[in-house]
Amino acid sequence: MVFRQAVTEVFNGAKAYQQKAVVQQRVAGRLAEQLGDLALADQPQILEIGCGTGFLSKHLINLWPGSRLLCTDIAPEMLARCQTQLAKMDSELIDFQVMDGENIPGDETFDLIVASLVFQWFLDPLGNLQKLVKRLKPGGRLVFVTLGPETFVEWRQFCSKYQLACGLHDYPSGDDWQQGWPQGGVGQVVEERIVEEYPSPQFFLKGLKEIGTALSPASHKPVSAFEMRRALHSYAEENKNFSITYHLIFAGFLKTNLDNN
């Protein structure tokens, strides 16, 4: 798919991700706090989808030092950076694989499948739940955090005010995720919001580009540089900073049935 190729390319090129993806690192830490409350099998088998440079991976190793951890990412260069970061932790129980999280190869099952800020890049995030649950062992868990529809609401308002195409993706709501859980288990959803402050909209956009998260839907038609400069200049005349909301959806599913099919 063209969009998957685009996602791969932008993250391959996100050389500053490890240093600049501050929100992503913070969210991974928040997800790790929730994971710490889970009761998993001894030496669990864990699949991490979209490991990036290893923000969450480090926490997984610390939480379950005897686990078998498979770190995956659709972008080979991001996976290589993760491997470099985790090499410092001296663990022999980690494997790395380039993988599209919507099309997991093989038939291996896991005690835990986890992803931090990944599912918003899926072509069919809700539709992928059934496939992921099938890859859980009985008693296994799927845990993830993704972006909700109120993410970057201030940018939408900015674009509406200045009549610009905003180029944002549409994300499922918390209710959508709650209603999307497949049979054979129990799922829950918790929503949180964090607000980041930027000196200006330009700094916000620059930050997205530096970490590869500025990719718009394929249908988006970018505005001209002149239109963008005019809007940014008008905004600067009236405002001194720019707030941005991250709408976070934390979700977890416990597989309770004995049938993996």
C-alpha positions in Angstrom: 0.0 0.0 0.0 1.2 3.5 -0.8 0.4 4.8 2.6 2.4 2.1 4.4 5.3 2.9 2.1 5.0 6.5 3.1 4.9 5.7 6.8 8.0 3.5 6.4 9.9 6.3 4.5 9.1 9.1 7.0 10.2 7.1 10.0 13.3 5.7 8.3 14.2 9.4 7.8 13.4 10.5 11.3 17.0 10.8 12.5 16.1 13.0 15.4 13.4 10.8 16.9 15.4 9.6 19.9 16.2 13.1 20.9 13.1 15.0 19.8 10.1 12.6 20.4 9.6 13.9 24.0 5.8 13.3 24.1 6.2 9.8 22.7 8.8 9.0 25.4 6.6 10.3 28.1 3.6 8.3 26.9 5.6 5.1 26.7 6.5 5.7 30.3 2.9 6.2 31.2 1.9 3.0 29.4 4.7 1.1 31.2 3.2 2.2 34.6 0.0 0.5 33.6 1.7 -2.6 32.3 3.4 -2.9 35.7 0.1 -3.9 37.3 -0.4 -6.9 34.9 -0.1 -10.5 36.1 1.6 -12.4 33.3 2.9 -15.9 33.0 6.4 -16.5 34.2 8.9 -15.6 31.4 6.2 -14.3 29.1 6.5 -14.1 25.4 6.0 -10.4 24.4 5.4 -8.8 21.0 5.9 -5.1 20.7 4.5 -3.5 17.6 6.1 -0.3 16.4 9.0 -0.3 18.8 10.5 2.9 17.3 13.8 3.6 19.0 12.9 1.6 22.1 11.2 4.0 24.5 8.7 1.3 25.6 11.1 -1.6 24.9 13.4 -0.6 27.8 10.5 -0.6 30.2 9.4 -4.1 29.0 12.8 -5.5 29.7 12.9 -4.0 33.2 9.4 -5.2 34.0 9.9 -8.8 32.8 13.6 -9.4 32.7 13.1 -13.1 31.9 10.7 -12.5 29.0 11.2 -13.3 25.4 10.7 -9.9 23.7 10.1 -9.6 20.0 10.6 -5.9 18.9 9.1 -5.0 15.6 8.7 -2.0 13.4 7.7 -1.3 9.9 10.7 1.0 9.4 14.0 -0.9 9.2 16.1 2.1 10.2 13.9 2.7 13.3 14.3 -1.0 14.2 18.1 -0.7 13.8 18.1 2.3 16.2 16.1 0.3 18.7 18.6 -2.5 18.5 21.4 -0.1 19.1 19.7 1.4 22.2 18.8 -2.0 23.7 22.2 -3.4 23.1 23.3 -1.4 26.2 20.9 -3.5 28.4 22.8 -6.7 27.8 19.9 -9.0 27.3 20.0 -12.1 25.1 16.3 -12.6 25.1 15.4 -9.9 22.5 14.7 -10.5 18.9 14.2 -7.9 16.2 12.0 -8.1 13.1 10.8 -5.7 10.4 7.1 -6.2 10.5 3.8 -4.5 9.5 1.7 -4.7 12.6 -1.5 -5.1 10.6 -0.1 -8.2 8.9 1.8 -10.3 11.5 3.4 -13.3 9.8 3.5 -16.9 11.1 1.2 -18.3 13.8 3.1 -17.7 17.0 1.1 -16.6 20.0 2.1 -14.3 22.8 1.3 -13.6 26.4 1.4 -9.9 25.8 1.0 -7.8 22.6 1.8 -4.1 23.2 2.1 -0.9 21.2 2.7 2.7 22.2 1.3 5.4 19.8 1.3 3.0 16.8 -2.3 2.1 15.9 -3.1 5.6 14.6 -0.9 4.7 11.6 -2.9 1.6 10.8 -5.1 1.6 7.7 -7.8 -0.3 9.7 -7.1 0.0 13.4 -10.4 -1.3 14.7 -10.5 -4.1 12.1 -7.1 -5.2 13.2 -8.2 -6.0 16.8 -9.6 -9.4 15.9 -6.3 -10.5 14.2 -4.3 -9.3 17.2 -6.5 -11.1 19.7 -6.0 -14.4 17.7 -2.3 -14.1 18.3 -2.8 -14.1 22.1 -2.4 -17.1 24.2 -5.4 -17.9 26.5 -5.0 -15.5 29.4 -2.9 -13.2 27.2 -3.3 -9.5 27.0 -3.4 -6.8 24.3 -2.4 -3.4 25.7 -1.9 -0.2 23.7 -2.1 3.5 23.7 -3.2 5.4 20.6 -4.4 8.9 19.6 -8.0 9.9 19.9 -10.1 12.3 17.8 -9.4 15.4 19.9 -5.7 15.2 19.2 -4.4 18.5 17.8 -7.8 20.1 18.1 -6.1 23.5 18.3 -4.5 22.9 14.9 -7.9 22.1 13.4 -9.2 25.4 14.9 -6.2 27.3 13.5 -6.8 25.9 10.0 -10.5 26.5 10.2 -10.0 30.1 11.3 -7.6 30.8 8.4 -9.4 28.6 5.9 -6.6 26.1 5.4 -6.7 22.3 4.8 -5.4 20.9 8.1 -4.1 17.6 6.8 -4.9 15.6 10.0 -6.0 12.0 10.3 -9.4 11.0 11.7 -9.0 8.7 14.7 -11.5 6.3 16.4 -13.0 7.5 19.6 -12.8 5.8 23.0 -16.3 4.5 22.4 -15.4 3.1 19.0 -12.6 1.1 20.6 -14.8 -0.1 23.4 -17.4 -1.3 21.0 -14.8 -2.8 18.7 -13.5 -5.5 21.1 -13.9 -9.0 19.7 -15.6 -11.8 21.5 -13.6 -14.1 23.7 -12.4 -11.7 26.3 -12.9 -8.5 28.2 -11.6 -5.1 27.2 -11.5 -1.6 28.7 -10.6 1.9 27.6 -9.3 4.9 29.6 -8.9 8.3 28.0 -6.4 11.0 29.0 -5.3 14.4 27.6 -2.0 16.1 27.9 -1.4 19.7 26.6 2.0 20.8 25.2 3.0 24.4 24.8 4.9 25.7 21.8 6.3 29.2 21.1 4.3 29.2 17.8 2.5 27.0 15.3 5.7 26.9 13.3 7.5 25.2 16.2 4.7 22.6 16.5 4.9 21.8 12.8 8.7 21.6 12.8 8.6 19.2 15.8 6.3 16.9 13.9 8.5 16.8 10.9 11.6 16.1 12.9 10.2 12.9 14.3 8.3 11.7 11.2 4.8 12.3 12.5 3.8 15.1 10.0 2.5 12.6 7.4 -1.0 13.6 6.2 -3.6 11.4 4.6 -3.0 10.6 0.9 -6.1 12.7 0.0 -4.7 15.8 1.6 -3.8 18.7 -0.7 -1.1 20.9 0.9 -1.7 24.6 1.1 0.7 27.0 -0.7 3.7 28.4 1.2 2.2 31.9 0.7 -1.1 30.9 2.4 0.6 29.2 5.3 3.0 32.2 5.9 0.0 34.6 5.8 -1.9 32.5 8.4 1.1 32.1 10.6 1.8 35.8 10.5 -1.8 36.7 11.4 -1.7 34.3 14.3 1.6 35.7 15.6 0.1 39.2 15.7 -2.6 38.0 18.2 -0.9 35.3 20.2 2.4 34.6 22.0 2.3 30.8 22.2 0.5 27.7 20.8 -1.1 25.0 22.8 -1.6 21.5 21.4 -3.7 18.7 22.9 -2.7 15.0 22.7 -5.9 12.9 23.3 -4.6 9.6 24.5 -6.6 6.4 24.5 -5.2 3.6 26.7 -6.8 0.3 26.0 -6.4 -3.3 27.3 -7.9 -6.6 26.4 -7.8 -9.9 28.4 -8.3 -13.0 26.4 -10.4 -15.4 28.5 -11.4 -18.1 26.1 -9.4 -21.3 25.5 -9.7 -21.3 21.7 -7.1 -19.3 19.8 -9.1 -19.4 16.6 
